[in-house]
Amino acid sequence: MNQESVLCRRQEYSTGGRMLLSPTAALTTMALVPVAVFVLVLLAISVPLQHSFGSNRTLDFSLFPDGSTHVFYEIESNPLYPDAQVVLFGDSIENLVVEDERGFLLTTEKLEGNSNIFEIETLGASSILINYDTSSLVSKNGKVWSFTIHATTEFTLHMPENSVIVGMSTFPIDMNDDSNRATMFLPNGPVEITYFLTIAESAQTESVSETEDSSQYLLITGAIAIIAVVTAGIIFKSRKKSNITVPAKPTQETENQYNLESIMSDDDIREDDKEIIRFIHENGGEALESELRKKFLQPRTTMWRAVKRLERQGKIEIIKKDQQNLVKLTNLETRHE
């Protein structure tokens, strides 16, 4: 009986010449199927994410006394894809400049319905450099301001000059203080930095009317000084008129001083633009755009708009020199007697 029953079972498993799986093998196969499906789903998701966003190499935030933030970061891009999507920090995006690793400008387009997602035509670039300004990363509560960000990578934060930090939600990886401006290297994740500006910076940003009054006082004082110098020059020339056969032309320094004061009293020129002209004049009549950014602690796009504005007014000219922008004064009018 036992042998016959065994034979019957064998005939049932091999009926019709077909191979049937044992219960143990069937359960093993069923357990492996979900694992294989999960792996395939991960592979399918990872490909478009890499195409859309890439990975960050460098991330920089520079805070300024007016509450604005200049953002710079470099991301990797697959040169085989014609475009890529990036999510920018902040809701208000201004002065957006996107370049590849060779310095060529790339075309960007904001996605409809999104204030901070842009599509970039990479044109075979392997690295994308992004510069822009935003005013939505700093919130103001009286004199105490807060910088809030949620970064997916480690980043560098440059605090405003003469600012005092009163609170941090995380410890910085590294920190140094150079020229009254703190620089921190912070970890990824949510970060909130609370700070306030000292009296000097607060007076600069909050007391605009007082600044304008002091500027007008300086202009009046300068005008009086110029009149005194011109009067003294006329008296000096009249005394030596009998000994001079040909009137001497005024020196270039006198012309520059005269024209500088004329520009300083021009109401059509902005006060910050006048300071740029004054610095260029004191620098010998010309200066590199990078020197202007370092002097006035302005982002590249902000300074570029200022020099282009002065160029349109005919006050300066911009000359390419060793792949840099050389800014020269052009409003020095020659006076003839």
TILO-778584 format. One record per residue: residue in one letter; z negated, y, x negated of N, C-alpha, C in turn. Coordinates in pm, whole numbers, padded with zeros to 5 digits, always signed. Each point is the difference from the previous one (the first is absolute). Example, Ala and Ser with C-alpha at 12.3 -4.5 7.8 and 13.67 -1.06 7.14 Angstrom:
BEGIN
A-00780-00569-01319+00000+00119+00089+00000+00120-00090S+00072+00105+00035-00006+00119-00082-00073+00109+00077
END
This chain:
BEGIN
M+00000-00120-00082+00000+00120+00082+00000+00125-00085N-00079-00001-00103-00005+00120-00083+00131+00025-00071Q+00064-00104-00051+00128+00017-00069+00108+00047+00096E+00003-00049+00121+00103+00042+00095-00016+00145+00038S-00126+00038+00020-00021+00142+00036+00043+00094-00111V-00022-00041-00120+00046+00083-00112+00149+00009-00003L+00067-00104+00022+00147+00000+00000+00054+00087+00112C-00068-00005+00114+00046+00084+00111-00010+00149-00034R-00109+00038-00066-00014+00141-00037+00109+00043-00099R+00032-00082-00093+00107+00033-00096+00134+00016+00069Q+00025-00085+00102+00126+00012+00071+00005+00132+00078E-00115+00044+00053+00000+00125+00075+00028+00121-00091Y-00053+00002-00123+00023+00113-00092+00142+00002-00054S+00069-00115-00004+00134-00005-00057+00106-00031+00103T-00026+00025+00125+00094-00030+00107+00125+00086-00016G+00113-00066+00013+00128+00073-00008+00033+00049-00137G-00067-00046-00105+00032+00041-00137-00043+00140-00034R-00090+00064+00080-00045+00137-00025-00135-00002-00068M-00021+00100-00092-00126+00012-00074-00091+00096+00074L-00120-00045+00039-00096+00084+00071-00114+00037-00095L-00052+00131+00010-00111+00046-00084-00131-00055+00052S-00087-00026-00095-00134-00042+00038-00078+00121+00052P-00106-00018+00075-00079+00115+00050-00051+00091-00110T-00041-00055-00115-00052+00082-00111+00108+00090-00059A+00122-00056-00020+00110+00080-00054+00043+00109+00096A-00003-00028+00130+00038+00100+00100-00097+00117+00000L-00131-00028-00010-00099+00107-00003+00014+00086-00126T+00029-00064-00113+00018+00076-00126+00118+00095+00010T+00112-00047+00056+00121+00083+00017-00027+00117+00092M-00072-00026+00110-00031+00109+00094-00090+00105-00064A-00088-00039-00090-00088+00097-00066+00074+00087-00099L+00106-00052-00062+00076+00077-00101+00095+00099+00063V+00042-00021+00124+00099+00089+00063-00053+00143+00014P-00122+00025+00053-00048+00140+00009-00011+00070-00135V-00037-00076-00105-00009+00061-00133+00136+00049-00046A+00103-00081+00020+00135+00039-00042+00049+00121+00079V-00030+00003+00131+00041+00114+00082-00071+00127-00046F-00130-00009-00034-00076+00116-00046+00058+00057-00130V+00037-00089-00092+00060+00045-00127+00131+00071+00024L+00082-00052+00091+00129+00063+00030-00019+00138+00063V-00101+00015+00086-00026+00129+00062-00043+00103-00104L-00086-00040-00095-00041+00091-00107+00118+00046-00084L+00089-00092-00032+00119+00038-00079+00088+00096+00077A+00014-00023+00130+00086+00088+00081-00058+00140+00011I-00136+00010+00006-00062+00132+00014+00001+00076-00132S-00020-00070-00111-00012+00068-00130+00128+00066-00044V+00116-00050+00038+00128+00058-00045+00022+00139+00057P-00010+00025+00133+00021+00137+00048-00108+00097-00043L-00125-00047-00020-00104+00092-00046+00030+00051-00140Q+00044-00086-00087+00034+00043-00136+00118+00096+00003H+00094-00025+00089+00117+00088+00010-00039+00137+00055S-00097+00003+00094-00030+00124+00067-00086+00092-00084F-00104-00053-00066-00098+00088-00060-00012-00011-00152G+00035-00112-00061-00015-00015-00144-00147+00002-00038S-00032+00031-00125-00138+00007-00046-00021+00126-00081N-00119+00059+00011-00031+00125-00068-00022-00022-00150R+00050+00093-00081-00029+00001-00142-00099+00110-00034T+00025+00120+00053-00085+00116-00028-00025+00075+00130L-00123+00045+00020-00035+00077+00119-00092+00113-00042D+00041+00125+00029-00071+00120-00045-00019+00096+00117F-00123+00056+00012-00029+00104+00098-00056+00120-00075S+00057+00120+00026-00049+00124-00060-00041+00095+00112L-00130+00033+00005-00052+00090+00103+00004+00144-00051F+00026+00095+00094+00011+00141-00035-00097+00081+00084P-00035+00122-00047-00102+00080+00068+00031+00035+00145D+00126-00002+00041+00034+00032+00138-00011-00121+00093G-00042-00117-00051-00015-00119+00083+00122-00089+00004S+00108+00040-00066+00120-00084-00004-00013-00105-00109T+00082-00103+00010-00002-00111-00095+00142-00030-00045H+00018-00011-00131+00129-00045-00053-00011-00149-00033V+00092-00077+00054-00003-00146-00017+00119-00042-00086F-00029-00082-00099+00105-00059-00082-00028-00149-00014Y+00100-00081+00031-00014-00140-00033+00135-00064-00026E-00008-00102-00083+00119-00074-00042-00009-00141+00054I+00106-00046+00064+00002-00135+00055+00118-00077-00056E-00015-00129-00006+00108-00087-00043+00097-00022+00115S+00127-00018-00034+00103-00022+00100+00095-00109-00049N+00044-00083+00091+00095-00105-00034+00141+00061-00009P+00062+00003-00118+00132+00064-00012+00110-00070+00078L-00027-00120+00050+00102-00072+00078+00005+00047+00144Y-00102+00073+00046-00002+00049+00137+00049+00145+00003P+00077+00039+00103+00054+00137+00006-00102+00103+00045D-00109-00042+00065-00098+00096+00048-00138-00064+00004A-00101+00084+00023-00138-00046+00009-00077+00096+00088Q-00105-00048+00061-00087+00081+00084-00134+00020-00070V-00052+00123+00006-00129+00032-00061-00086+00072+00102V-00130-00026-00008-00098+00069+00084-00072+00102-00087L+00012+00128+00035-00061+00108-00078-00141+00029+00052F-00085+00053-00087-00136+00036+00037+00001+00136+00069G-00066+00009+00114-00007+00126+00073+00101+00006+00112D-00027+00089+00097+00090+00017+00114+00098+00115-00018S-00042+00105-00069+00088+00115-00023+00060-00013-00141I+00128-00025-00007+00070-00020-00127+00086+00124-00028E-00023+00064-00116+00077+00119-00039+00051-00017-00143N+00113+00065-00027+00058+00005-00136+00020-00140-00057L+00054-00090+00080+00020-00139-00043+00116-00007-00099V-00025-00057-00118+00102-00022-00102-00009-00146-00043V+00111-00074+00014+00004-00143-00035+00109-00019-00106E-00037-00061-00113+00092-00020-00112-00007-00146-00044D+00107-00043-00072-00005-00131-00063-00050+00015-00143E-00001-00111-00075-00055+00004-00135+00083+00085-00096R+00124+00035+00038+00085+00084-00084-00005+00147+00038G-00078+00033+00103-00013+00139+00043+00101+00042+00105F+00078-00093+00054+00097+00032+00105-00070+00007+00135L+00033+00103+00079-00059+00015+00132+00053-00107+00094L-00090-00055+00081+00036-00104+00096-00010+00056+00142T+00089-00045+00087+00002+00045+00139-00111-00067+00079T-00074+00080+00078-00108-00054+00083+00022+00041+00145E-00051-00081+00091+00010+00028+00143-00125-00050+00069K-00063+00088+00080-00120-00038+00071+00037-00091+00118L-00076-00108+00015+00024-00090+00111-00043+00067+00130E+00079-00018+00104-00028+00063+00128-00131-00052+00058G-00085+00092+00043-00128-00037+00058-00111-00020-00101N+00027+00021-00130-00101-00016-00105-00001+00125-00086S-00118+00055-00023-00011+00124-00077-00007-00022-00149N-00033-00123-00044-00019-00023-00143+00071-00124-00052I+00093-00056+00074+00079-00115-00047+00143+00048-00024F+00048-00020-00122+00132+00048-00038+00084-00116-00052E+00129+00010+00025+00095-00097-00054+00074+00066-00116I+00004-00067-00114+00058+00057-00122+00122-00082-00039E+00111+00067-00027+00118-00067-00055-00020-00015-00151T-00032-00120-00044-00039-00022-00140+00119+00001-00095L+00119-00037+00046+00121+00003-00082-00017-00079-00130G-00064-00116+00009-00015-00085-00117-00114+00038-00092A-00091+00087+00046-00113+00042-00085-00103-00112-00007S-00061-00014-00117-00108-00097-00017-00137+00066+00006S-00003+00134+00000-00126+00074+00008+00025+00128+00079I-00091+00034+00091+00012+00119+00085-00118+00092-00026L+00027+00128-00030-00104+00100-00025-00004+00096+00118I-00117+00016+00061-00016+00078+00122-00098+00114-00027N+00041+00124+00033-00085+00118-00008+00004+00073+00134Y-00116+00042+00049-00003+00081+00122-00137+00065+00014D-00008+00096+00092-00125+00069+00031-00042-00033+00144T-00130-00006+00023-00052-00024+00134-00131+00075+00016S-00028+00043+00123-00125+00072+00029-00090-00080+00092S+00030-00129+00021-00075-00080+00097-00098-00097-00065L-00015+00003-00132-00093-00092-00066-00136+00063-00024V-00011+00132+00016-00126+00072-00021-00044+00060+00133S-00119-00034+00044-00059+00058+00121-00107+00100-00041K-00009+00110+00075-00090+00110-00035-00108+00014+00106N-00126+00002-00046-00114+00024+00088-00083+00112-00063G+00037+00124+00030-00063+00113-00066+00041+00006-00146K-00098+00010-00087+00028+00004-00143+00005-00138-00064V-00036-00103+00076+00003-00136-00052+00128-00068+00048W+00082-00045-00095+00128-00064+00031-00006-00146-00039S+00084-00081+00065+00002-00145-00025+00143-00048-00021F+00019-00075-00107+00127-00067-00027-00016-00147+00038T+00084-00049+00092-00012-00136+00051+00133-00072-00016I-00005-00122-00053+00122-00079-00023-00035-00148+00007H+00096-00081+00038-00015-00146-00006+00119-00052-00081A-00023-00024-00128+00107-00037-00092+00002-00151-00018T+00120-00053-00018+00017-00144-00023+00001-00034-00148T-00015+00100-00084-00001-00023-00144-00093+00101-00065E-00037-00021-00125-00081+00096-00073+00079+00130-00020F-00069+00113-00001+00070+00128-00006-00082+00103-00077T+00069+00110-00039-00062+00111-00073-00013+00119+00094L-00115+00066-00005-00027+00116+00084-00039+00118-00089H+00078+00111+00011-00029+00124-00073-00066+00097+00099M-00125+00035-00024-00071+00091+00088+00045+00144-00025P-00026+00092+00097+00034+00140-00025-00084+00059-00113E+00052+00101-00062-00074+00066-00108-00124+00069+00056N-00111-00010-00073-00128+00060+00039-00053-00054+00133S+00024-00129+00026-00055-00065+00119-00122-00084-00038V-00091-00017+00095-00123-00075-00021-00003-00117+00098I-00009-00123-00051-00002-00119+00083-00143-00023+00048V-00015-00017+00133-00133-00021+00057-00015-00139+00061G+00107-00077+00010-00012-00133+00057+00124-00084-00027M-00022-00131-00023+00109-00094-00021-00034-00130+00071S+00099-00058+00069-00023-00125+00070+00011-00122-00090T+00052+00017-00121+00013-00110-00095-00016+00053-00141F-00031-00086-00094-00016+00040-00138+00136+00000-00071P+00031+00105-00077+00127+00002-00074+00000-00099-00115I+00118-00050-00033+00014-00087-00116-00015+00080-00129D+00053+00122+00000-00010+00089-00116+00000+00143+00050M-00060+00091-00077-00009+00139+00042-00017+00088-00122N+00071+00116+00000-00018+00099-00106+00019+00139+00056D-00051+00099-00070+00004+00140+00043+00068+00080-00109D+00116+00056+00033+00077+00077-00098+00036+00135+00061S-00042+00108-00067+00029+00137+00044-00049+00024+00143N-00124-00041+00028-00063+00021+00130+00075-00069+00113R+00075-00104-00033+00072-00075+00103-00023-00149-00023A-00072-00064+00091-00034-00142-00015+00119-00087+00035T+00016-00109-00076+00103-00100+00023-00068-00136+00008M+00032-00074+00108-00062-00130+00022+00106-00107+00019F-00033-00121-00050+00083-00118+00024-00079-00089+00096L+00053-00019+00121-00075-00062+00108+00060-00134+00040P-00083-00091+00055+00052-00131+00042+00074+00010+00133N+00069-00108+00035+00070-00002+00128-00100-00015+00114G+00050+00021+00122-00086-00007+00117-00030+00137+00055P-00088+00008+00100-00035+00131+00058-00084+00084-00096V+00037+00126-00017-00070+00091-00090-00017+00134+00070E-00120+00056-00008-00026+00134+00053-00077+00079-00105I+00055+00114-00040-00062+00089-00098-00036+00131+00071T-00127+00039-00002-00046+00124+00062-00030+00101-00111Y+00047+00123+00017-00016+00101-00105+00002+00140+00061F-00035+00097-00081+00015+00140+00040+00046+00081-00120L+00059+00114+00027+00051+00088-00105-00108+00099-00040T+00000+00037-00128-00095+00100-00047+00036+00136+00054I-00084+00100-00027+00019+00134+00057+00132+00060-00043A+00039-00024-00127+00126+00058-00051+00119-00052+00078E+00004-00134+00023+00113-00057+00073-00005+00036+00147S-00122+00003+00059-00012+00035+00140+00048+00141+00025A-00035+00090-00091+00045+00138+00015+00150+00009-00007Q+00062-00088-00081+00146+00003-00014+00070-00050+00124T-00059-00101+00067+00067-00062+00114-00042+00058+00134E-00125+00052+00011-00050+00044+00129-00003+00151+00016S+00001+00075-00109-00008+00146+00007+00133+00060-00042V+00101-00024+00081+00134+00046-00034+00008+00152+00005S-00066+00059+00099+00008+00145+00014-00062+00070-00119E-00115-00053-00049-00063+00061-00117+00089-00009-00122T+00070-00113-00014+00091-00016-00113+00114+00100+00006E+00053+00020+00122+00109+00097+00014-00047+00141-00033D-00125+00034+00044-00051+00134-00030-00016+00020-00151S-00052-00102-00068-00017+00013-00145+00134+00008-00070S+00101-00073+00053+00133+00007-00060+00059+00139+00016Q-00019+00061+00119+00050+00135+00020-00071+00099-00093Y-00130-00021-00022-00073+00088-00091+00055-00010-00141L+00029-00125-00042+00056-00019-00134+00138+00065-00011L+00080-00011+00106+00133+00062-00003-00010+00151-00013I-00093+00061+00077-00016+00146-00006-00047+00042-00139T-00097-00075-00054-00049+00031-00134+00110-00013-00103G+00081-00107+00012+00110-00019-00094+00104+00111+00010A+00029+00044+00124+00097+00108+00019-00048+00129-00065I-00131+00030+00017-00055+00120-00062+00011-00007-00153A-00028-00121-00053+00009-00016-00145+00144+00018-00049I+00097-00051+00076+00141+00016-00039+00040+00147+00002I-00045+00073+00104+00035+00142+00008-00058+00075-00120A-00123-00036-00039-00062+00066-00115+00078-00030-00127V+00045-00127-00017+00077-00035-00119+00133+00074-00003V+00070+00006+00116+00129+00070+00006-00018+00148-00029T-00105+00062+00055-00025+00143-00025-00026+00025-00148A-00080-00087-00061-00027+00017-00143+00127-00016-00082G+00089-00092+00043+00126-00018-00072+00090+00121+00011I+00002+00062+00119+00084+00121+00018-00051+00113-00088I-00131+00018-00004-00056+00107-00084+00030-00026-00147F-00012-00127-00042+00027-00033-00140+00146+00025-00035K+00093-00034+00090+00142+00023-00027+00035+00148-00002S-00063+00078+00089+00030+00144+00003-00043+00069-00129R-00105-00050-00062-00047+00061-00126+00096-00029-00114K+00066-00114+00003+00090-00035-00110+00147+00016+00037K+00026+00072+00109+00138+00012+00046+00088+00072-00101S-00057+00101-00071+00080+00077-00094+00042-00083-00120N-00073-00105-00035+00031-00082-00117+00083-00123+00033I+00035-00021+00126+00075-00120+00042+00138+00043+00044T+00102-00053-00064+00137+00032+00036+00050-00085+00117V-00039-00131+00001+00042-00090+00107-00127-00055+00066P-00012+00015+00128-00121-00053+00066-00011-00150-00021A-00120-00041-00031-00023-00142-00022-00015-00072+00133K+00055-00120+00006-00013-00081+00121-00140-00059+00006P-00053-00015+00118-00132-00063+00010+00004-00143-00049T-00110-00045-00056-00006-00135-00054+00003-00102+00112Q+00032-00124-00039+00004-00107+00100-00137-00023+00061E-00108+00019-00083-00134-00021+00052-00032+00101+00110T+00041+00129-00021-00025+00101+00102+00076-00031+00128E+00126-00044-00015+00079-00036+00118-00066-00113+00076N-00046-00101-00073-00062-00115+00063-00125+00041+00077Q-00083+00086-00064-00121+00043+00068+00033+00079+00125Y+00098+00087-00011+00037+00082+00115+00053-00088+00114N+00089-00091-00032+00056-00086+00103-00103-00096+00057L-00093-00047-00082-00105-00089+00050-00085+00071+00104E-00041+00122-00028-00080+00074+00096+00078+00029+00127S+00131+00023-00014+00083+00022+00118+00002-00123+00089I+00007-00118-00063-00002-00125+00077-00137-00020+00063M-00107+00031-00073-00135-00019+00052-00027+00086+00124S+00073+00112+00012-00020+00088+00116+00099-00028+00111D+00084-00102-00014+00099-00034+00101-00066-00085+00109D-00004+00053+00123-00065-00072+00110+00081-00119+00049D+00126-00011-00038+00083-00112+00045-00024-00127-00081I-00076+00010-00107-00027-00117-00086-00141-00050+00029R-00014-00129+00018-00129-00060+00027-00093+00016-00120E-00132+00002+00029-00098+00021-00106+00002-00114-00102D+00013-00126+00049+00002-00112-00095+00127+00001-00085D+00113+00050+00058+00122+00013-00079-00013+00109-00105K-00075+00107+00032-00022+00106-00099-00078-00052-00119E-00097-00089+00026-00076-00057-00110+00088-00086-00090I+00097-00071+00061+00095-00078-00080+00083+00091-00089I+00048+00112+00056+00080+00096-00078-00085+00059-00112R-00126+00032+00030-00088+00057-00102-00019-00099-00117F-00020-00127+00033-00019-00100-00105+00127-00015-00085I+00118-00002+00065+00125-00012-00075+00019+00121-00092H-00035+00119+00053+00013+00121-00081-00091-00005-00122E-00124-00044+00019-00094-00009-00112+00037-00111-00096N+00084-00092+00045+00044-00112-00085+00130+00031-00074G+00038+00128-00002+00121+00039-00070+00124+00005+00086G-00017-00001+00132+00114+00011+00090+00060-00132+00043E-00054-00113-00044+00051-00130+00041-00110-00104-00014A+00013-00107+00083-00098-00108-00003+00062-00122+00067L-00041-00118-00045+00045-00124+00063-00071-00017+00133E+00071-00066+00092-00060-00024+00131-00126-00086-00012S-00001-00092-00095-00119-00084-00022-00118+00084-00045E+00025+00106-00079-00108+00090-00042-00057+00076+00119L+00088+00037+00094-00047+00071+00119-00087-00091+00086R+00041-00128+00015-00080-00093+00079-00137-00021-00064K-00004-00010-00132-00127-00021-00069-00089+00124+00010K+00060+00119-00006-00076+00124+00006-00062+00020+00138F+00078-00022+00108-00047+00032+00135-00046-00124+00078L+00000-00118-00067-00047-00125+00062+00069-00025+00134Q+00133+00008-00002+00079-00020+00121+00083-00127-00012P+00023-00071+00111+00091-00116-00003+00141+00044-00037R+00078-00097-00045+00135+00031-00045+00084+00060+00112T-00010-00056+00122+00082+00050+00110-00042+00140+00041T-00130+00030-00002-00047+00134+00037+00048+00104-00100M-00011-00030-00130+00045+00094-00101+00152+00016+00004W+00072-00108+00030+00147+00008+00007+00041+00093+00113R-00069-00005+00115+00033+00091+00109-00027+00145-00041A-00107+00023-00076-00034+00137-00041+00107+00058-00093V+00042-00078-00102+00099+00053-00094+00136+00015+00068K+00033-00090+00094+00127+00017+00072-00004+00125+00088R-00118+00030+00056-00014+00121+00082+00020+00124-00086L-00058+00002-00119+00017+00115-00090+00143+00010-00050E+00067-00116-00017+00139+00003-00043+00088+00062+00109R-00027-00034+00127+00078+00059+00109-00022+00151+00008Q-00119+00047-00038-00029+00143+00001+00056+00071-00123G+00057-00076-00091+00059+00061-00119-00100+00037-00107K-00121-00052+00008-00103+00035-00097+00003-00090-00123I+00048-00122+00015+00003-00094-00113+00132-00075+00003E+00027-00073-00108+00110-00094-00004-00052-00132-00056I+00058-00110+00047-00043-00133-00041+00109-00062-00087I-00037-00040-00121+00095-00054-00097-00047-00140-00041K+00093-00096-00004-00032-00134-00046-00013+00000-00152K-00112-00051-00053-00023-00006-00144-00069-00131-00033D+00073-00089-00071-00055-00130-00039-00056-00075+00120Q+00080-00006+00109-00036-00069+00124-00123+00059+00066Q-00031+00127-00030-00109+00070+00065+00052+00132+00056N-00075+00058+00094+00039+00127+00060-00069+00115-00073L+00081+00088-00062-00050+00118-00068+00014+00120+00094V-00110+00067+00029-00003+00113+00093-00005+00129-00081K+00099+00090+00020+00008+00125-00075+00005+00117+00098L-00063+00111-00039+00004+00122+00080+00139+00063-00009T+00052+00045+00113+00133+00064+00002-00005+00138+00062N-00118+00049+00036-00011+00126+00071-00038+00115-00093L+00026-00015-00129-00034+00107-00095+00112+00102-00002E-00014+00109+00077+00103+00101+00007-00006+00093-00120T+00113+00030-00057+00006+00089-00118+00007+00145+00046R-00089+00082-00054+00000+00142+00034+00066+00079-00113H+00085+00089+00036+00068+00083-00099-00040+00145+00023E-00019+00070-00105-00035+00142+00009+00123+00086-00034
END
